[in-house]
Structure formats: C-alpha cells, structure tokens
Amino acid sequence: MNWIANVVPPKVRSLLRRETPENLWVKCPESGELVFHKDLEANLFVVPGSGYHMRFAPKARLDNLFDDSAYEEIATPEVPLDPLKFRDVKRYTDRLKEYRLKTEMLDAVKLAFGKLDGLNVVVAVQNFDFLGGSLGMAAGEAIVTGMLTAIERKTPFIIFTASGGARMQEGIFSLMQMPRTTIAVQRLRAAKLPYIVVLTNPTTGGVTASYAMLGDVHVAEPGAVIGFAGARVIEQTIRERLPEGFQRAEYLEAHGMIDMVVHRRDMRATLARLCALLTQTPPSAQAAA
C-alpha cells in the first residue's frame, strides 16, 4: 500500500488520482495507430491515417443518415425467444439478456423510417455486436417487417448488413429466415421499389447467401469482408492459396460482384442520389452537389 491509500482522505485522493476511461484511445486493427476516441467519433469511426472503417453503432449510423438525425423507429413482432431450449456453456435466454443489456437492442436488427435528403426511406441496420449480427427469427422478422413497411409506405428500402451468418442456437428456425427474407425481396421487386444493400465489415454466411446479395444496387464500405465461407476454409478445401485481397470489397468490385465501394463520409450523399435516381425523383441541390 502506498501513502496515498494509507494517509490521504478519500475525497482528496479522488482529486489526486482520477480513473482514465478505457476507451480514451482506440487502436487501429490494421495499422496499429492510436486514435483519440473523440477524433475517431468525429470522423464517423474511420481511422484518419489508415482509412480503416471500424464498426459503426446502429444509432450513430441512423443519426448520420437521416435528415436532421430525425427518424421513427419501427417496432417488430415478437417471436419465441428460445424455441429449441438451447444451451451450451450457458442458456441461450441468458445470452440474449446479456446482449440486450450490452447493446440496448432487442435483437441484431434495428428498423427506422425517415427522410433521406427529403425522400422517405425505410432503413434496417444489423448490429454485429449483438451475437455477431447473426440471423435468427427476430432478425429475420425485423427485415421482413422493414420490407413490408417500405411496400406499405411506397419507399425505397436500404439495409446495412453486418453478420457472421445464421444463428446456430435457433437451428432450422434460423435457416428458414433465408427463404423468408428472399420472398420479401421479391415482393419489394414486384412493387417496383428500390432495394439498396450496403455491405459492411463483415457480411458472411447465410446473410450473404440470401438478402445481402439480392439488392438492386450493392454498395460496400472500404475493406469490408464479404463472402460465404471463410478464406481459411476455402483454402483448406481447394488446397490452393487465394489471391491477395480475396473477399474484400475492392476485390469483389473489380470482379463484378458489387457495384461500388464508398467511403463512409460519402455514403449518405451516395444513397440519396441512388434513391432519387431509382425513384425518378429530382435530387435536392445538396444531393446533386
């Protein structure tokens, strides 16, 4: 024990030794650069030096996307929490409670309705911090609800994907969300409404095998990993070394799998132009610029 702990009164001690917040500095996973958290937040969580796009929380993404950060959250129907009574090292219901407390979300997808440069849009955002953004019954129901809401309100539908794939704790119920969301995409298409997919890091597994690759336009953030199976699994299966940058957004754009790679600072303006173009609505002066 030192003299501060032994002699100095607690109130004075708190002035002498303040706790440093854990997230004061953030390390770039790509370059190792340390960035002050406030600077990173001001730069939309893109590392200034390397351009690495870090995870963007759903609320922050929606605030940045909609006009004046104003939007209406769309509620989704309730689904059975634990249809298989699944348990590994802990019960699935306990896991859900833990992640709901951690993310302040009911599940991995948040829905919102608002104006993007004056045009009404419905937006869905997957949160990778909620069980890896995995596609379970609640997430599937949210995506279907979002698409049906877009049809009802006759608006474009935009989804920001971030997922490791289907949710294993829900088994076949999780896998059934792939055809359900695919049918909802077909209903959007039949209504002649734009469906724009923004692929963020990472978008893999059953999500890539369903609604994530069925958009009218596919946009990706720089460096995003996009694919079905992992690169290591593919290498072990085909016994060949994969090309440099395989499954990265830039590689997929070069090989025709996605339409464009857009920096996060330009995402809002790009989506506004796409929605205006696909709905044949004259863009505002801000979007045109």
BALOBA-1460 file (C-alpha; in Angstrom, 3 decimals):
// residues 289
<rec num="1" residu="m" x="0.000" y="0.000" z="0.000"/>
<rec num="2" residu="n" x="1.297" y="3.487" z="-0.812"/>
<rec num="3" residu="w" x="0.976" y="6.687" z="1.184"/>
<rec num="4" residu="i" x="-1.980" y="7.915" z="-0.916"/>
<rec num="5" residu="a" x="-4.057" y="4.903" z="0.097"/>
<rec num="6" residu="n" x="-2.899" y="4.984" z="3.745"/>
<rec num="7" residu="v" x="-2.835" y="8.681" z="4.637"/>
<rec num="8" residu="v" x="-4.762" y="10.874" z="2.190"/>
<rec num="9" residu="p" x="-8.527" y="11.176" z="2.860"/>
<rec num="10" residu="p" x="-10.799" y="9.623" z="0.182"/>
<rec num="11" residu="k" x="-12.135" y="12.949" z="-1.175"/>
<rec num="12" residu="v" x="-8.626" y="14.360" z="-1.657"/>
<rec num="13" residu="r" x="-7.472" y="11.007" z="-3.068"/>
<rec num="14" residu="s" x="-10.112" y="11.197" z="-5.809"/>
<rec num="15" residu="l" x="-8.661" y="14.541" z="-6.919"/>
<rec num="16" residu="l" x="-5.103" y="13.234" z="-6.992"/>
<rec num="17" residu="r" x="-5.829" y="10.028" z="-8.877"/>
<rec num="18" residu="r" x="-8.606" y="10.027" z="-11.432"/>
<rec num="19" residu="e" x="-9.632" y="6.936" z="-13.327"/>
<rec num="20" residu="t" x="-8.801" y="7.030" z="-17.062"/>
<rec num="21" residu="p" x="-11.642" y="5.854" z="-19.327"/>
<rec num="22" residu="e" x="-10.845" y="2.559" z="-21.042"/>
<rec num="23" residu="n" x="-11.880" y="3.820" z="-24.477"/>
<rec num="24" residu="l" x="-9.945" y="7.094" z="-24.377"/>
<rec num="25" residu="w" x="-7.607" y="5.823" z="-27.100"/>
<rec num="26" residu="v" x="-8.543" y="3.333" z="-29.804"/>
<rec num="27" residu="k" x="-6.018" y="1.204" z="-31.673"/>
<rec num="28" residu="c" x="-6.458" y="0.690" z="-35.410"/>
<rec num="29" residu="p" x="-6.605" y="-3.082" z="-36.120"/>
<rec num="30" residu="e" x="-4.891" y="-2.565" z="-39.474"/>
<rec num="31" residu="s" x="-2.067" y="-0.107" z="-38.845"/>
<rec num="32" residu="g" x="-1.744" y="-0.146" z="-35.046"/>
<rec num="33" residu="e" x="-2.255" y="3.627" z="-34.989"/>
<rec num="34" residu="l" x="-3.651" y="5.040" z="-31.728"/>
<rec num="35" residu="v" x="-6.520" y="7.461" z="-32.265"/>
<rec num="36" residu="f" x="-8.186" y="9.680" z="-29.676"/>
<rec num="37" residu="h" x="-11.755" y="8.419" z="-29.252"/>
<rec num="38" residu="k" x="-13.359" y="11.845" z="-29.777"/>
<rec num="39" residu="d" x="-11.408" y="12.314" z="-33.021"/>
<rec num="40" residu="l" x="-12.500" y="8.871" z="-34.194"/>
<rec num="41" residu="e" x="-16.122" y="9.635" z="-33.348"/>
<rec num="42" residu="a" x="-15.957" y="12.944" z="-35.228"/>
<rec num="43" residu="n" x="-14.573" y="11.068" z="-38.255"/>
<rec num="44" residu="l" x="-17.524" y="8.603" z="-38.303"/>
<rec num="45" residu="f" x="-15.317" y="5.890" z="-36.758"/>
<rec num="46" residu="v" x="-12.935" y="5.832" z="-39.706"/>
<rec num="47" residu="v" x="-9.258" y="5.852" z="-38.669"/>
<rec num="48" residu="p" x="-7.819" y="9.071" z="-40.187"/>
<rec num="49" residu="g" x="-4.398" y="7.658" z="-41.088"/>
<rec num="50" residu="s" x="-5.199" y="4.214" z="-42.496"/>
<rec num="51" residu="g" x="-8.803" y="4.812" z="-43.581"/>
<rec num="52" residu="y" x="-9.852" y="1.646" z="-41.709"/>
<rec num="53" residu="h" x="-13.629" y="1.555" z="-41.216"/>
<rec num="54" residu="m" x="-14.403" y="0.456" z="-37.666"/>
<rec num="55" residu="r" x="-17.798" y="-0.754" z="-36.514"/>
<rec num="56" residu="f" x="-20.450" y="1.935" z="-36.572"/>
<rec num="57" residu="a" x="-23.189" y="1.572" z="-33.945"/>
<rec num="58" residu="p" x="-26.742" y="1.441" z="-35.395"/>
<rec num="59" residu="k" x="-27.896" y="4.595" z="-33.596"/>
<rec num="60" residu="a" x="-24.871" y="6.582" z="-34.760"/>
<rec num="61" residu="r" x="-25.352" y="5.304" z="-38.317"/>
<rec num="62" residu="l" x="-29.027" y="6.251" z="-38.369"/>
<rec num="63" residu="d" x="-28.309" y="9.669" z="-36.836"/>
<rec num="64" residu="n" x="-25.756" y="10.293" z="-39.560"/>
<rec num="65" residu="l" x="-28.026" y="9.044" z="-42.366"/>
<rec num="66" residu="f" x="-31.375" y="10.739" z="-41.800"/>
<rec num="67" residu="d" x="-32.110" y="14.433" z="-42.282"/>
<rec num="68" residu="d" x="-31.521" y="16.309" z="-39.013"/>
<rec num="69" residu="s" x="-31.000" y="12.896" z="-37.305"/>
<rec num="70" residu="a" x="-34.803" y="12.625" z="-37.120"/>
<rec num="71" residu="y" x="-36.443" y="9.259" z="-37.655"/>
<rec num="72" residu="e" x="-39.165" y="6.964" z="-36.369"/>
<rec num="73" residu="e" x="-38.166" y="3.559" z="-35.039"/>
<rec num="74" residu="i" x="-40.271" y="0.718" z="-36.424"/>
<rec num="75" residu="a" x="-41.407" y="-1.940" z="-33.973"/>
<rec num="76" residu="t" x="-41.217" y="-5.604" z="-34.952"/>
<rec num="77" residu="p" x="-43.480" y="-8.508" z="-33.935"/>
<rec num="78" residu="e" x="-42.399" y="-10.640" z="-31.001"/>
<rec num="79" residu="v" x="-41.025" y="-14.116" z="-31.695"/>
<rec num="80" residu="p" x="-40.352" y="-17.134" z="-29.422"/>
<rec num="81" residu="l" x="-37.139" y="-16.445" z="-27.514"/>
<rec num="82" residu="d" x="-35.746" y="-19.969" z="-27.262"/>
<rec num="83" residu="p" x="-37.699" y="-22.448" z="-29.420"/>
<rec num="84" residu="l" x="-35.074" y="-25.207" z="-29.076"/>
<rec num="85" residu="k" x="-34.316" y="-24.681" z="-25.355"/>
<rec num="86" residu="f" x="-30.682" y="-24.393" z="-26.440"/>
<rec num="87" residu="r" x="-27.798" y="-24.481" z="-24.001"/>
<rec num="88" residu="d" x="-24.014" y="-24.581" z="-24.455"/>
<rec num="89" residu="v" x="-21.809" y="-23.135" z="-21.705"/>
<rec num="90" residu="k" x="-24.841" y="-21.020" z="-20.755"/>
<rec num="91" residu="r" x="-28.525" y="-20.914" z="-21.598"/>
<rec num="92" residu="y" x="-29.496" y="-19.128" z="-24.809"/>
<rec num="93" residu="t" x="-32.039" y="-16.997" z="-22.929"/>
<rec num="94" residu="d" x="-29.270" y="-15.803" z="-20.589"/>
<rec num="95" residu="r" x="-27.109" y="-14.991" z="-23.603"/>
<rec num="96" residu="l" x="-29.910" y="-12.914" z="-25.116"/>
<rec num="97" residu="k" x="-30.371" y="-10.991" z="-21.856"/>
<rec num="98" residu="e" x="-26.642" y="-10.284" z="-21.735"/>
<rec num="99" residu="y" x="-26.506" y="-8.897" z="-25.281"/>
<rec num="100" residu="r" x="-29.711" y="-6.920" z="-24.896"/>
<rec num="101" residu="l" x="-28.210" y="-5.210" z="-21.875"/>
<rec num="102" residu="k" x="-24.894" y="-4.666" z="-23.663"/>
<rec num="103" residu="t" x="-26.299" y="-3.237" z="-26.936"/>
<rec num="104" residu="e" x="-29.608" y="-1.749" z="-25.701"/>
<rec num="105" residu="m" x="-31.306" y="-3.546" z="-28.605"/>
<rec num="106" residu="l" x="-33.889" y="-6.353" z="-28.541"/>
<rec num="107" residu="d" x="-32.014" y="-8.208" z="-31.275"/>
<rec num="108" residu="a" x="-29.484" y="-7.751" z="-34.056"/>
<rec num="109" residu="v" x="-31.561" y="-5.547" z="-36.408"/>
<rec num="110" residu="k" x="-32.883" y="-2.011" z="-35.883"/>
<rec num="111" residu="l" x="-35.519" y="-0.530" z="-38.215"/>
<rec num="112" residu="a" x="-36.215" y="3.134" z="-38.868"/>
<rec num="113" residu="f" x="-38.334" y="5.337" z="-41.139"/>
<rec num="114" residu="g" x="-37.420" y="8.908" z="-42.023"/>
<rec num="115" residu="k" x="-36.259" y="11.302" z="-44.699"/>
<rec num="116" residu="l" x="-33.003" y="10.985" z="-46.616"/>
<rec num="117" residu="d" x="-32.388" y="14.290" z="-48.365"/>
<rec num="118" residu="g" x="-36.132" y="14.919" z="-48.382"/>
<rec num="119" residu="l" x="-37.094" y="11.451" z="-49.683"/>
<rec num="120" residu="n" x="-38.911" y="8.976" z="-47.428"/>
<rec num="121" residu="v" x="-36.928" y="5.752" z="-46.855"/>
<rec num="122" residu="v" x="-37.086" y="2.688" z="-44.620"/>
<rec num="123" residu="v" x="-33.712" y="1.581" z="-43.267"/>
<rec num="124" residu="a" x="-32.536" y="-1.572" z="-41.499"/>
<rec num="125" residu="v" x="-29.200" y="-1.786" z="-39.684"/>
<rec num="126" residu="q" x="-27.597" y="-5.017" z="-38.447"/>
<rec num="127" residu="n" x="-25.535" y="-4.782" z="-35.291"/>
<rec num="128" residu="f" x="-22.503" y="-7.111" z="-35.281"/>
<rec num="129" residu="d" x="-22.094" y="-6.509" z="-31.554"/>
<rec num="130" residu="f" x="-25.332" y="-8.450" z="-30.948"/>
<rec num="131" residu="l" x="-24.274" y="-12.108" z="-31.218"/>
<rec num="132" residu="g" x="-22.215" y="-11.370" z="-34.308"/>
<rec num="133" residu="g" x="-25.215" y="-9.851" z="-36.105"/>
<rec num="134" residu="s" x="-26.462" y="-13.416" z="-36.561"/>
<rec num="135" residu="l" x="-29.683" y="-14.056" z="-38.443"/>
<rec num="136" residu="g" x="-32.267" y="-15.565" z="-36.132"/>
<rec num="137" residu="m" x="-36.051" y="-15.429" z="-36.016"/>
<rec num="138" residu="a" x="-36.172" y="-11.927" z="-34.507"/>
<rec num="139" residu="a" x="-33.678" y="-10.516" z="-37.032"/>
<rec num="140" residu="g" x="-35.467" y="-12.216" z="-39.928"/>
<rec num="141" residu="e" x="-38.827" y="-10.902" z="-38.722"/>
<rec num="142" residu="a" x="-37.360" y="-7.400" z="-38.462"/>
<rec num="143" residu="i" x="-36.026" y="-7.484" z="-42.028"/>
<rec num="144" residu="v" x="-39.306" y="-8.827" z="-43.432"/>
<rec num="145" residu="t" x="-41.239" y="-6.195" z="-41.440"/>
<rec num="146" residu="g" x="-38.950" y="-3.469" z="-42.789"/>
<rec num="147" residu="m" x="-39.511" y="-4.564" z="-46.389"/>
<rec num="148" residu="l" x="-43.290" y="-4.824" z="-45.919"/>
<rec num="149" residu="t" x="-43.309" y="-1.367" z="-44.311"/>
<rec num="150" residu="a" x="-41.429" y="0.004" z="-47.335"/>
<rec num="151" residu="i" x="-44.079" y="-1.551" z="-49.615"/>
<rec num="152" residu="e" x="-46.908" y="-0.123" z="-47.496"/>
<rec num="153" residu="r" x="-45.380" y="3.373" z="-47.450"/>
<rec num="154" residu="k" x="-44.078" y="3.122" z="-51.046"/>
<rec num="155" residu="t" x="-40.481" y="3.988" z="-50.159"/>
<rec num="156" residu="p" x="-37.028" y="2.619" z="-51.027"/>
<rec num="157" residu="f" x="-35.606" y="0.056" z="-48.611"/>
<rec num="158" residu="i" x="-31.953" y="0.311" z="-47.524"/>
<rec num="159" residu="i" x="-30.191" y="-2.279" z="-45.398"/>
<rec num="160" residu="f" x="-26.743" y="-2.090" z="-43.791"/>
<rec num="161" residu="t" x="-25.553" y="-5.677" z="-43.367"/>
<rec num="162" residu="a" x="-23.034" y="-6.911" z="-40.794"/>
<rec num="163" residu="s" x="-23.248" y="-10.554" z="-39.836"/>
<rec num="164" residu="g" x="-21.442" y="-13.815" z="-39.290"/>
<rec num="165" residu="g" x="-24.394" y="-15.758" z="-40.732"/>
<rec num="166" residu="a" x="-27.264" y="-17.820" z="-39.334"/>
<rec num="167" residu="r" x="-27.756" y="-18.130" z="-35.557"/>
<rec num="168" residu="m" x="-26.836" y="-21.660" z="-34.515"/>
<rec num="169" residu="q" x="-28.861" y="-21.509" z="-31.275"/>
<rec num="170" residu="e" x="-32.068" y="-21.451" z="-33.328"/>
<rec num="171" residu="g" x="-31.169" y="-24.221" z="-35.779"/>
<rec num="172" residu="i" x="-33.639" y="-24.739" z="-38.652"/>
<rec num="173" residu="f" x="-35.715" y="-21.753" z="-37.483"/>
<rec num="174" residu="s" x="-32.705" y="-19.561" z="-38.244"/>
<rec num="175" residu="l" x="-32.103" y="-21.142" z="-41.664"/>
<rec num="176" residu="m" x="-35.747" y="-20.581" z="-42.612"/>
<rec num="177" residu="q" x="-35.147" y="-16.820" z="-42.421"/>
<rec num="178" residu="m" x="-33.126" y="-17.070" z="-45.645"/>
<rec num="179" residu="p" x="-36.101" y="-18.037" z="-47.865"/>
<rec num="180" residu="r" x="-38.443" y="-15.759" z="-45.879"/>
<rec num="181" residu="t" x="-36.308" y="-12.691" z="-46.497"/>
<rec num="182" residu="t" x="-35.774" y="-13.729" z="-50.132"/>
<rec num="183" residu="i" x="-39.560" y="-13.834" z="-50.667"/>
<rec num="184" residu="a" x="-39.852" y="-10.386" z="-49.055"/>
<rec num="185" residu="v" x="-37.236" y="-9.093" z="-51.519"/>
<rec num="186" residu="q" x="-39.349" y="-10.473" z="-54.379"/>
<rec num="187" residu="r" x="-42.363" y="-8.603" z="-53.015"/>
<rec num="188" residu="l" x="-40.322" y="-5.387" z="-52.969"/>
<rec num="189" residu="r" x="-39.332" y="-6.052" z="-56.562"/>
<rec num="190" residu="a" x="-42.939" y="-6.727" z="-57.586"/>
<rec num="191" residu="a" x="-43.894" y="-3.374" z="-56.046"/>
<rec num="192" residu="k" x="-41.114" y="-1.758" z="-58.152"/>
<rec num="193" residu="l" x="-39.450" y="-0.232" z="-55.120"/>
<rec num="194" residu="p" x="-35.654" y="0.196" z="-54.850"/>
<rec num="195" residu="y" x="-33.749" y="-2.228" z="-52.655"/>
<rec num="196" residu="i" x="-30.248" y="-0.997" z="-51.800"/>
<rec num="197" residu="v" x="-27.769" y="-3.125" z="-49.844"/>
<rec num="198" residu="v" x="-24.800" y="-1.574" z="-48.041"/>
<rec num="199" residu="l" x="-22.306" y="-4.320" z="-47.173"/>
<rec num="200" residu="t" x="-20.219" y="-3.538" z="-44.101"/>
<rec num="201" residu="n" x="-17.474" y="-5.487" z="-42.373"/>
<rec num="202" residu="p" x="-18.098" y="-8.409" z="-42.118"/>
<rec num="203" residu="t" x="-21.012" y="-9.794" z="-44.153"/>
<rec num="204" residu="t" x="-20.731" y="-13.575" z="-44.360"/>
<rec num="205" residu="g" x="-22.566" y="-16.901" z="-44.174"/>
<rec num="206" residu="g" x="-26.299" y="-17.263" z="-44.703"/>
<rec num="207" residu="v" x="-26.814" y="-13.497" z="-44.834"/>
<rec num="208" residu="t" x="-24.595" y="-13.289" z="-47.925"/>
<rec num="209" residu="a" x="-26.418" y="-16.336" z="-49.325"/>
<rec num="210" residu="s" x="-29.776" y="-14.557" z="-49.094"/>
<rec num="211" residu="y" x="-30.920" y="-10.939" z="-48.879"/>
<rec num="212" residu="a" x="-27.440" y="-9.358" z="-48.769"/>
<rec num="213" residu="m" x="-26.726" y="-10.235" z="-52.415"/>
<rec num="214" residu="l" x="-30.226" y="-9.663" z="-53.841"/>
<rec num="215" residu="g" x="-30.250" y="-5.873" z="-53.975"/>
<rec num="216" residu="d" x="-30.856" y="-3.660" z="-56.986"/>
<rec num="217" residu="v" x="-27.608" y="-1.897" z="-56.095"/>
<rec num="218" residu="h" x="-24.811" y="-3.250" z="-53.902"/>
<rec num="219" residu="v" x="-22.623" y="-0.714" z="-52.127"/>
<rec num="220" residu="a" x="-19.776" y="-1.678" z="-49.794"/>
<rec num="221" residu="e" x="-17.612" y="0.136" z="-47.280"/>
<rec num="222" residu="p" x="-13.848" y="0.035" z="-47.986"/>
<rec num="223" residu="g" x="-12.073" y="-3.105" z="-46.781"/>
<rec num="224" residu="a" x="-15.273" y="-4.947" z="-45.838"/>
<rec num="225" residu="v" x="-15.014" y="-8.748" z="-45.768"/>
<rec num="226" residu="i" x="-17.848" y="-10.172" z="-47.892"/>
<rec num="227" residu="g" x="-18.317" y="-13.875" z="-48.607"/>
<rec num="228" residu="f" x="-19.971" y="-17.129" z="-47.626"/>
<rec num="229" residu="a" x="-17.311" y="-19.442" z="-46.149"/>
<rec num="230" residu="g" x="-14.156" y="-18.096" z="-44.530"/>
<rec num="231" residu="a" x="-10.981" y="-17.722" z="-46.593"/>
<rec num="232" residu="r" x="-9.133" y="-20.319" z="-44.472"/>
<rec num="233" residu="v" x="-11.890" y="-22.910" z="-45.010"/>
<rec num="234" residu="i" x="-11.814" y="-22.290" z="-48.767"/>
<rec num="235" residu="e" x="-8.019" y="-22.656" z="-48.902"/>
<rec num="236" residu="q" x="-8.176" y="-25.929" z="-46.978"/>
<rec num="237" residu="t" x="-10.928" y="-27.222" z="-49.265"/>
<rec num="238" residu="i" x="-9.396" y="-26.379" z="-52.647"/>
<rec num="239" residu="r" x="-5.786" y="-26.736" z="-51.431"/>
<rec num="240" residu="e" x="-4.745" y="-23.542" z="-53.193"/>
<rec num="241" residu="r" x="-3.611" y="-20.157" z="-51.985"/>
<rec num="242" residu="l" x="-6.236" y="-17.467" z="-52.510"/>
<rec num="243" residu="p" x="-5.458" y="-14.187" z="-54.341"/>
<rec num="244" residu="e" x="-4.405" y="-11.118" z="-52.371"/>
<rec num="245" residu="g" x="-7.423" y="-9.222" z="-51.038"/>
<rec num="246" residu="f" x="-9.806" y="-12.117" z="-51.687"/>
<rec num="247" residu="q" x="-13.314" y="-11.462" z="-50.249"/>
<rec num="248" residu="r" x="-12.512" y="-7.799" z="-49.653"/>
<rec num="249" residu="a" x="-14.882" y="-5.154" z="-51.022"/>
<rec num="250" residu="e" x="-12.353" y="-3.839" z="-53.541"/>
<rec num="251" residu="y" x="-11.670" y="-7.348" z="-54.912"/>
<rec num="252" residu="l" x="-15.393" y="-8.027" z="-55.309"/>
<rec num="253" residu="e" x="-15.930" y="-4.713" z="-57.083"/>
<rec num="254" residu="a" x="-13.096" y="-5.482" z="-59.512"/>
<rec num="255" residu="h" x="-14.681" y="-8.879" z="-60.269"/>
<rec num="256" residu="g" x="-18.243" y="-7.607" z="-60.734"/>
<rec num="257" residu="m" x="-19.798" y="-8.938" z="-57.519"/>
<rec num="258" residu="i" x="-20.712" y="-5.495" z="-56.142"/>
<rec num="259" residu="d" x="-21.420" y="-2.164" z="-57.810"/>
<rec num="260" residu="m" x="-19.332" y="0.331" z="-55.856"/>
<rec num="261" residu="v" x="-17.101" y="0.866" z="-52.824"/>
<rec num="262" residu="v" x="-17.967" y="4.080" z="-50.992"/>
<rec num="263" residu="h" x="-16.178" y="5.799" z="-48.113"/>
<rec num="264" residu="r" x="-18.376" y="6.305" z="-45.063"/>
<rec num="265" residu="r" x="-18.184" y="10.097" z="-45.316"/>
<rec num="266" residu="d" x="-19.710" y="9.884" z="-48.816"/>
<rec num="267" residu="m" x="-22.286" y="7.197" z="-48.014"/>
<rec num="268" residu="r" x="-25.190" y="9.464" z="-47.180"/>
<rec num="269" residu="a" x="-24.883" y="11.529" z="-50.367"/>
<rec num="270" residu="t" x="-24.415" y="8.387" z="-52.481"/>
<rec num="271" residu="l" x="-27.524" y="6.702" z="-51.067"/>
<rec num="272" residu="a" x="-29.545" y="9.896" z="-51.532"/>
<rec num="273" residu="r" x="-28.530" y="10.053" z="-55.216"/>
<rec num="274" residu="l" x="-29.326" y="6.364" z="-55.750"/>
<rec num="275" residu="c" x="-32.765" y="6.665" z="-54.143"/>
<rec num="276" residu="a" x="-33.555" y="9.767" z="-56.202"/>
<rec num="277" residu="l" x="-32.393" y="8.050" z="-59.398"/>
<rec num="278" residu="l" x="-34.256" y="4.783" z="-58.782"/>
<rec num="279" residu="t" x="-37.493" y="6.541" z="-57.804"/>
<rec num="280" residu="q" x="-37.137" y="9.121" z="-60.603"/>
<rec num="281" residu="t" x="-37.303" y="11.907" z="-58.015"/>
<rec num="282" residu="p" x="-35.318" y="15.091" z="-58.714"/>
<rec num="283" residu="p" x="-32.498" y="15.220" z="-56.135"/>
<rec num="284" residu="s" x="-32.108" y="18.258" z="-53.935"/>
<rec num="285" residu="a" x="-29.301" y="20.713" z="-54.516"/>
<rec num="286" residu="q" x="-27.380" y="19.192" z="-51.599"/>
<rec num="287" residu="a" x="-27.512" y="15.662" z="-53.050"/>
<rec num="288" residu="a" x="-26.638" y="16.897" z="-56.536"/>
<rec num="289" residu="a" x="-23.542" y="18.596" z="-55.145"/>
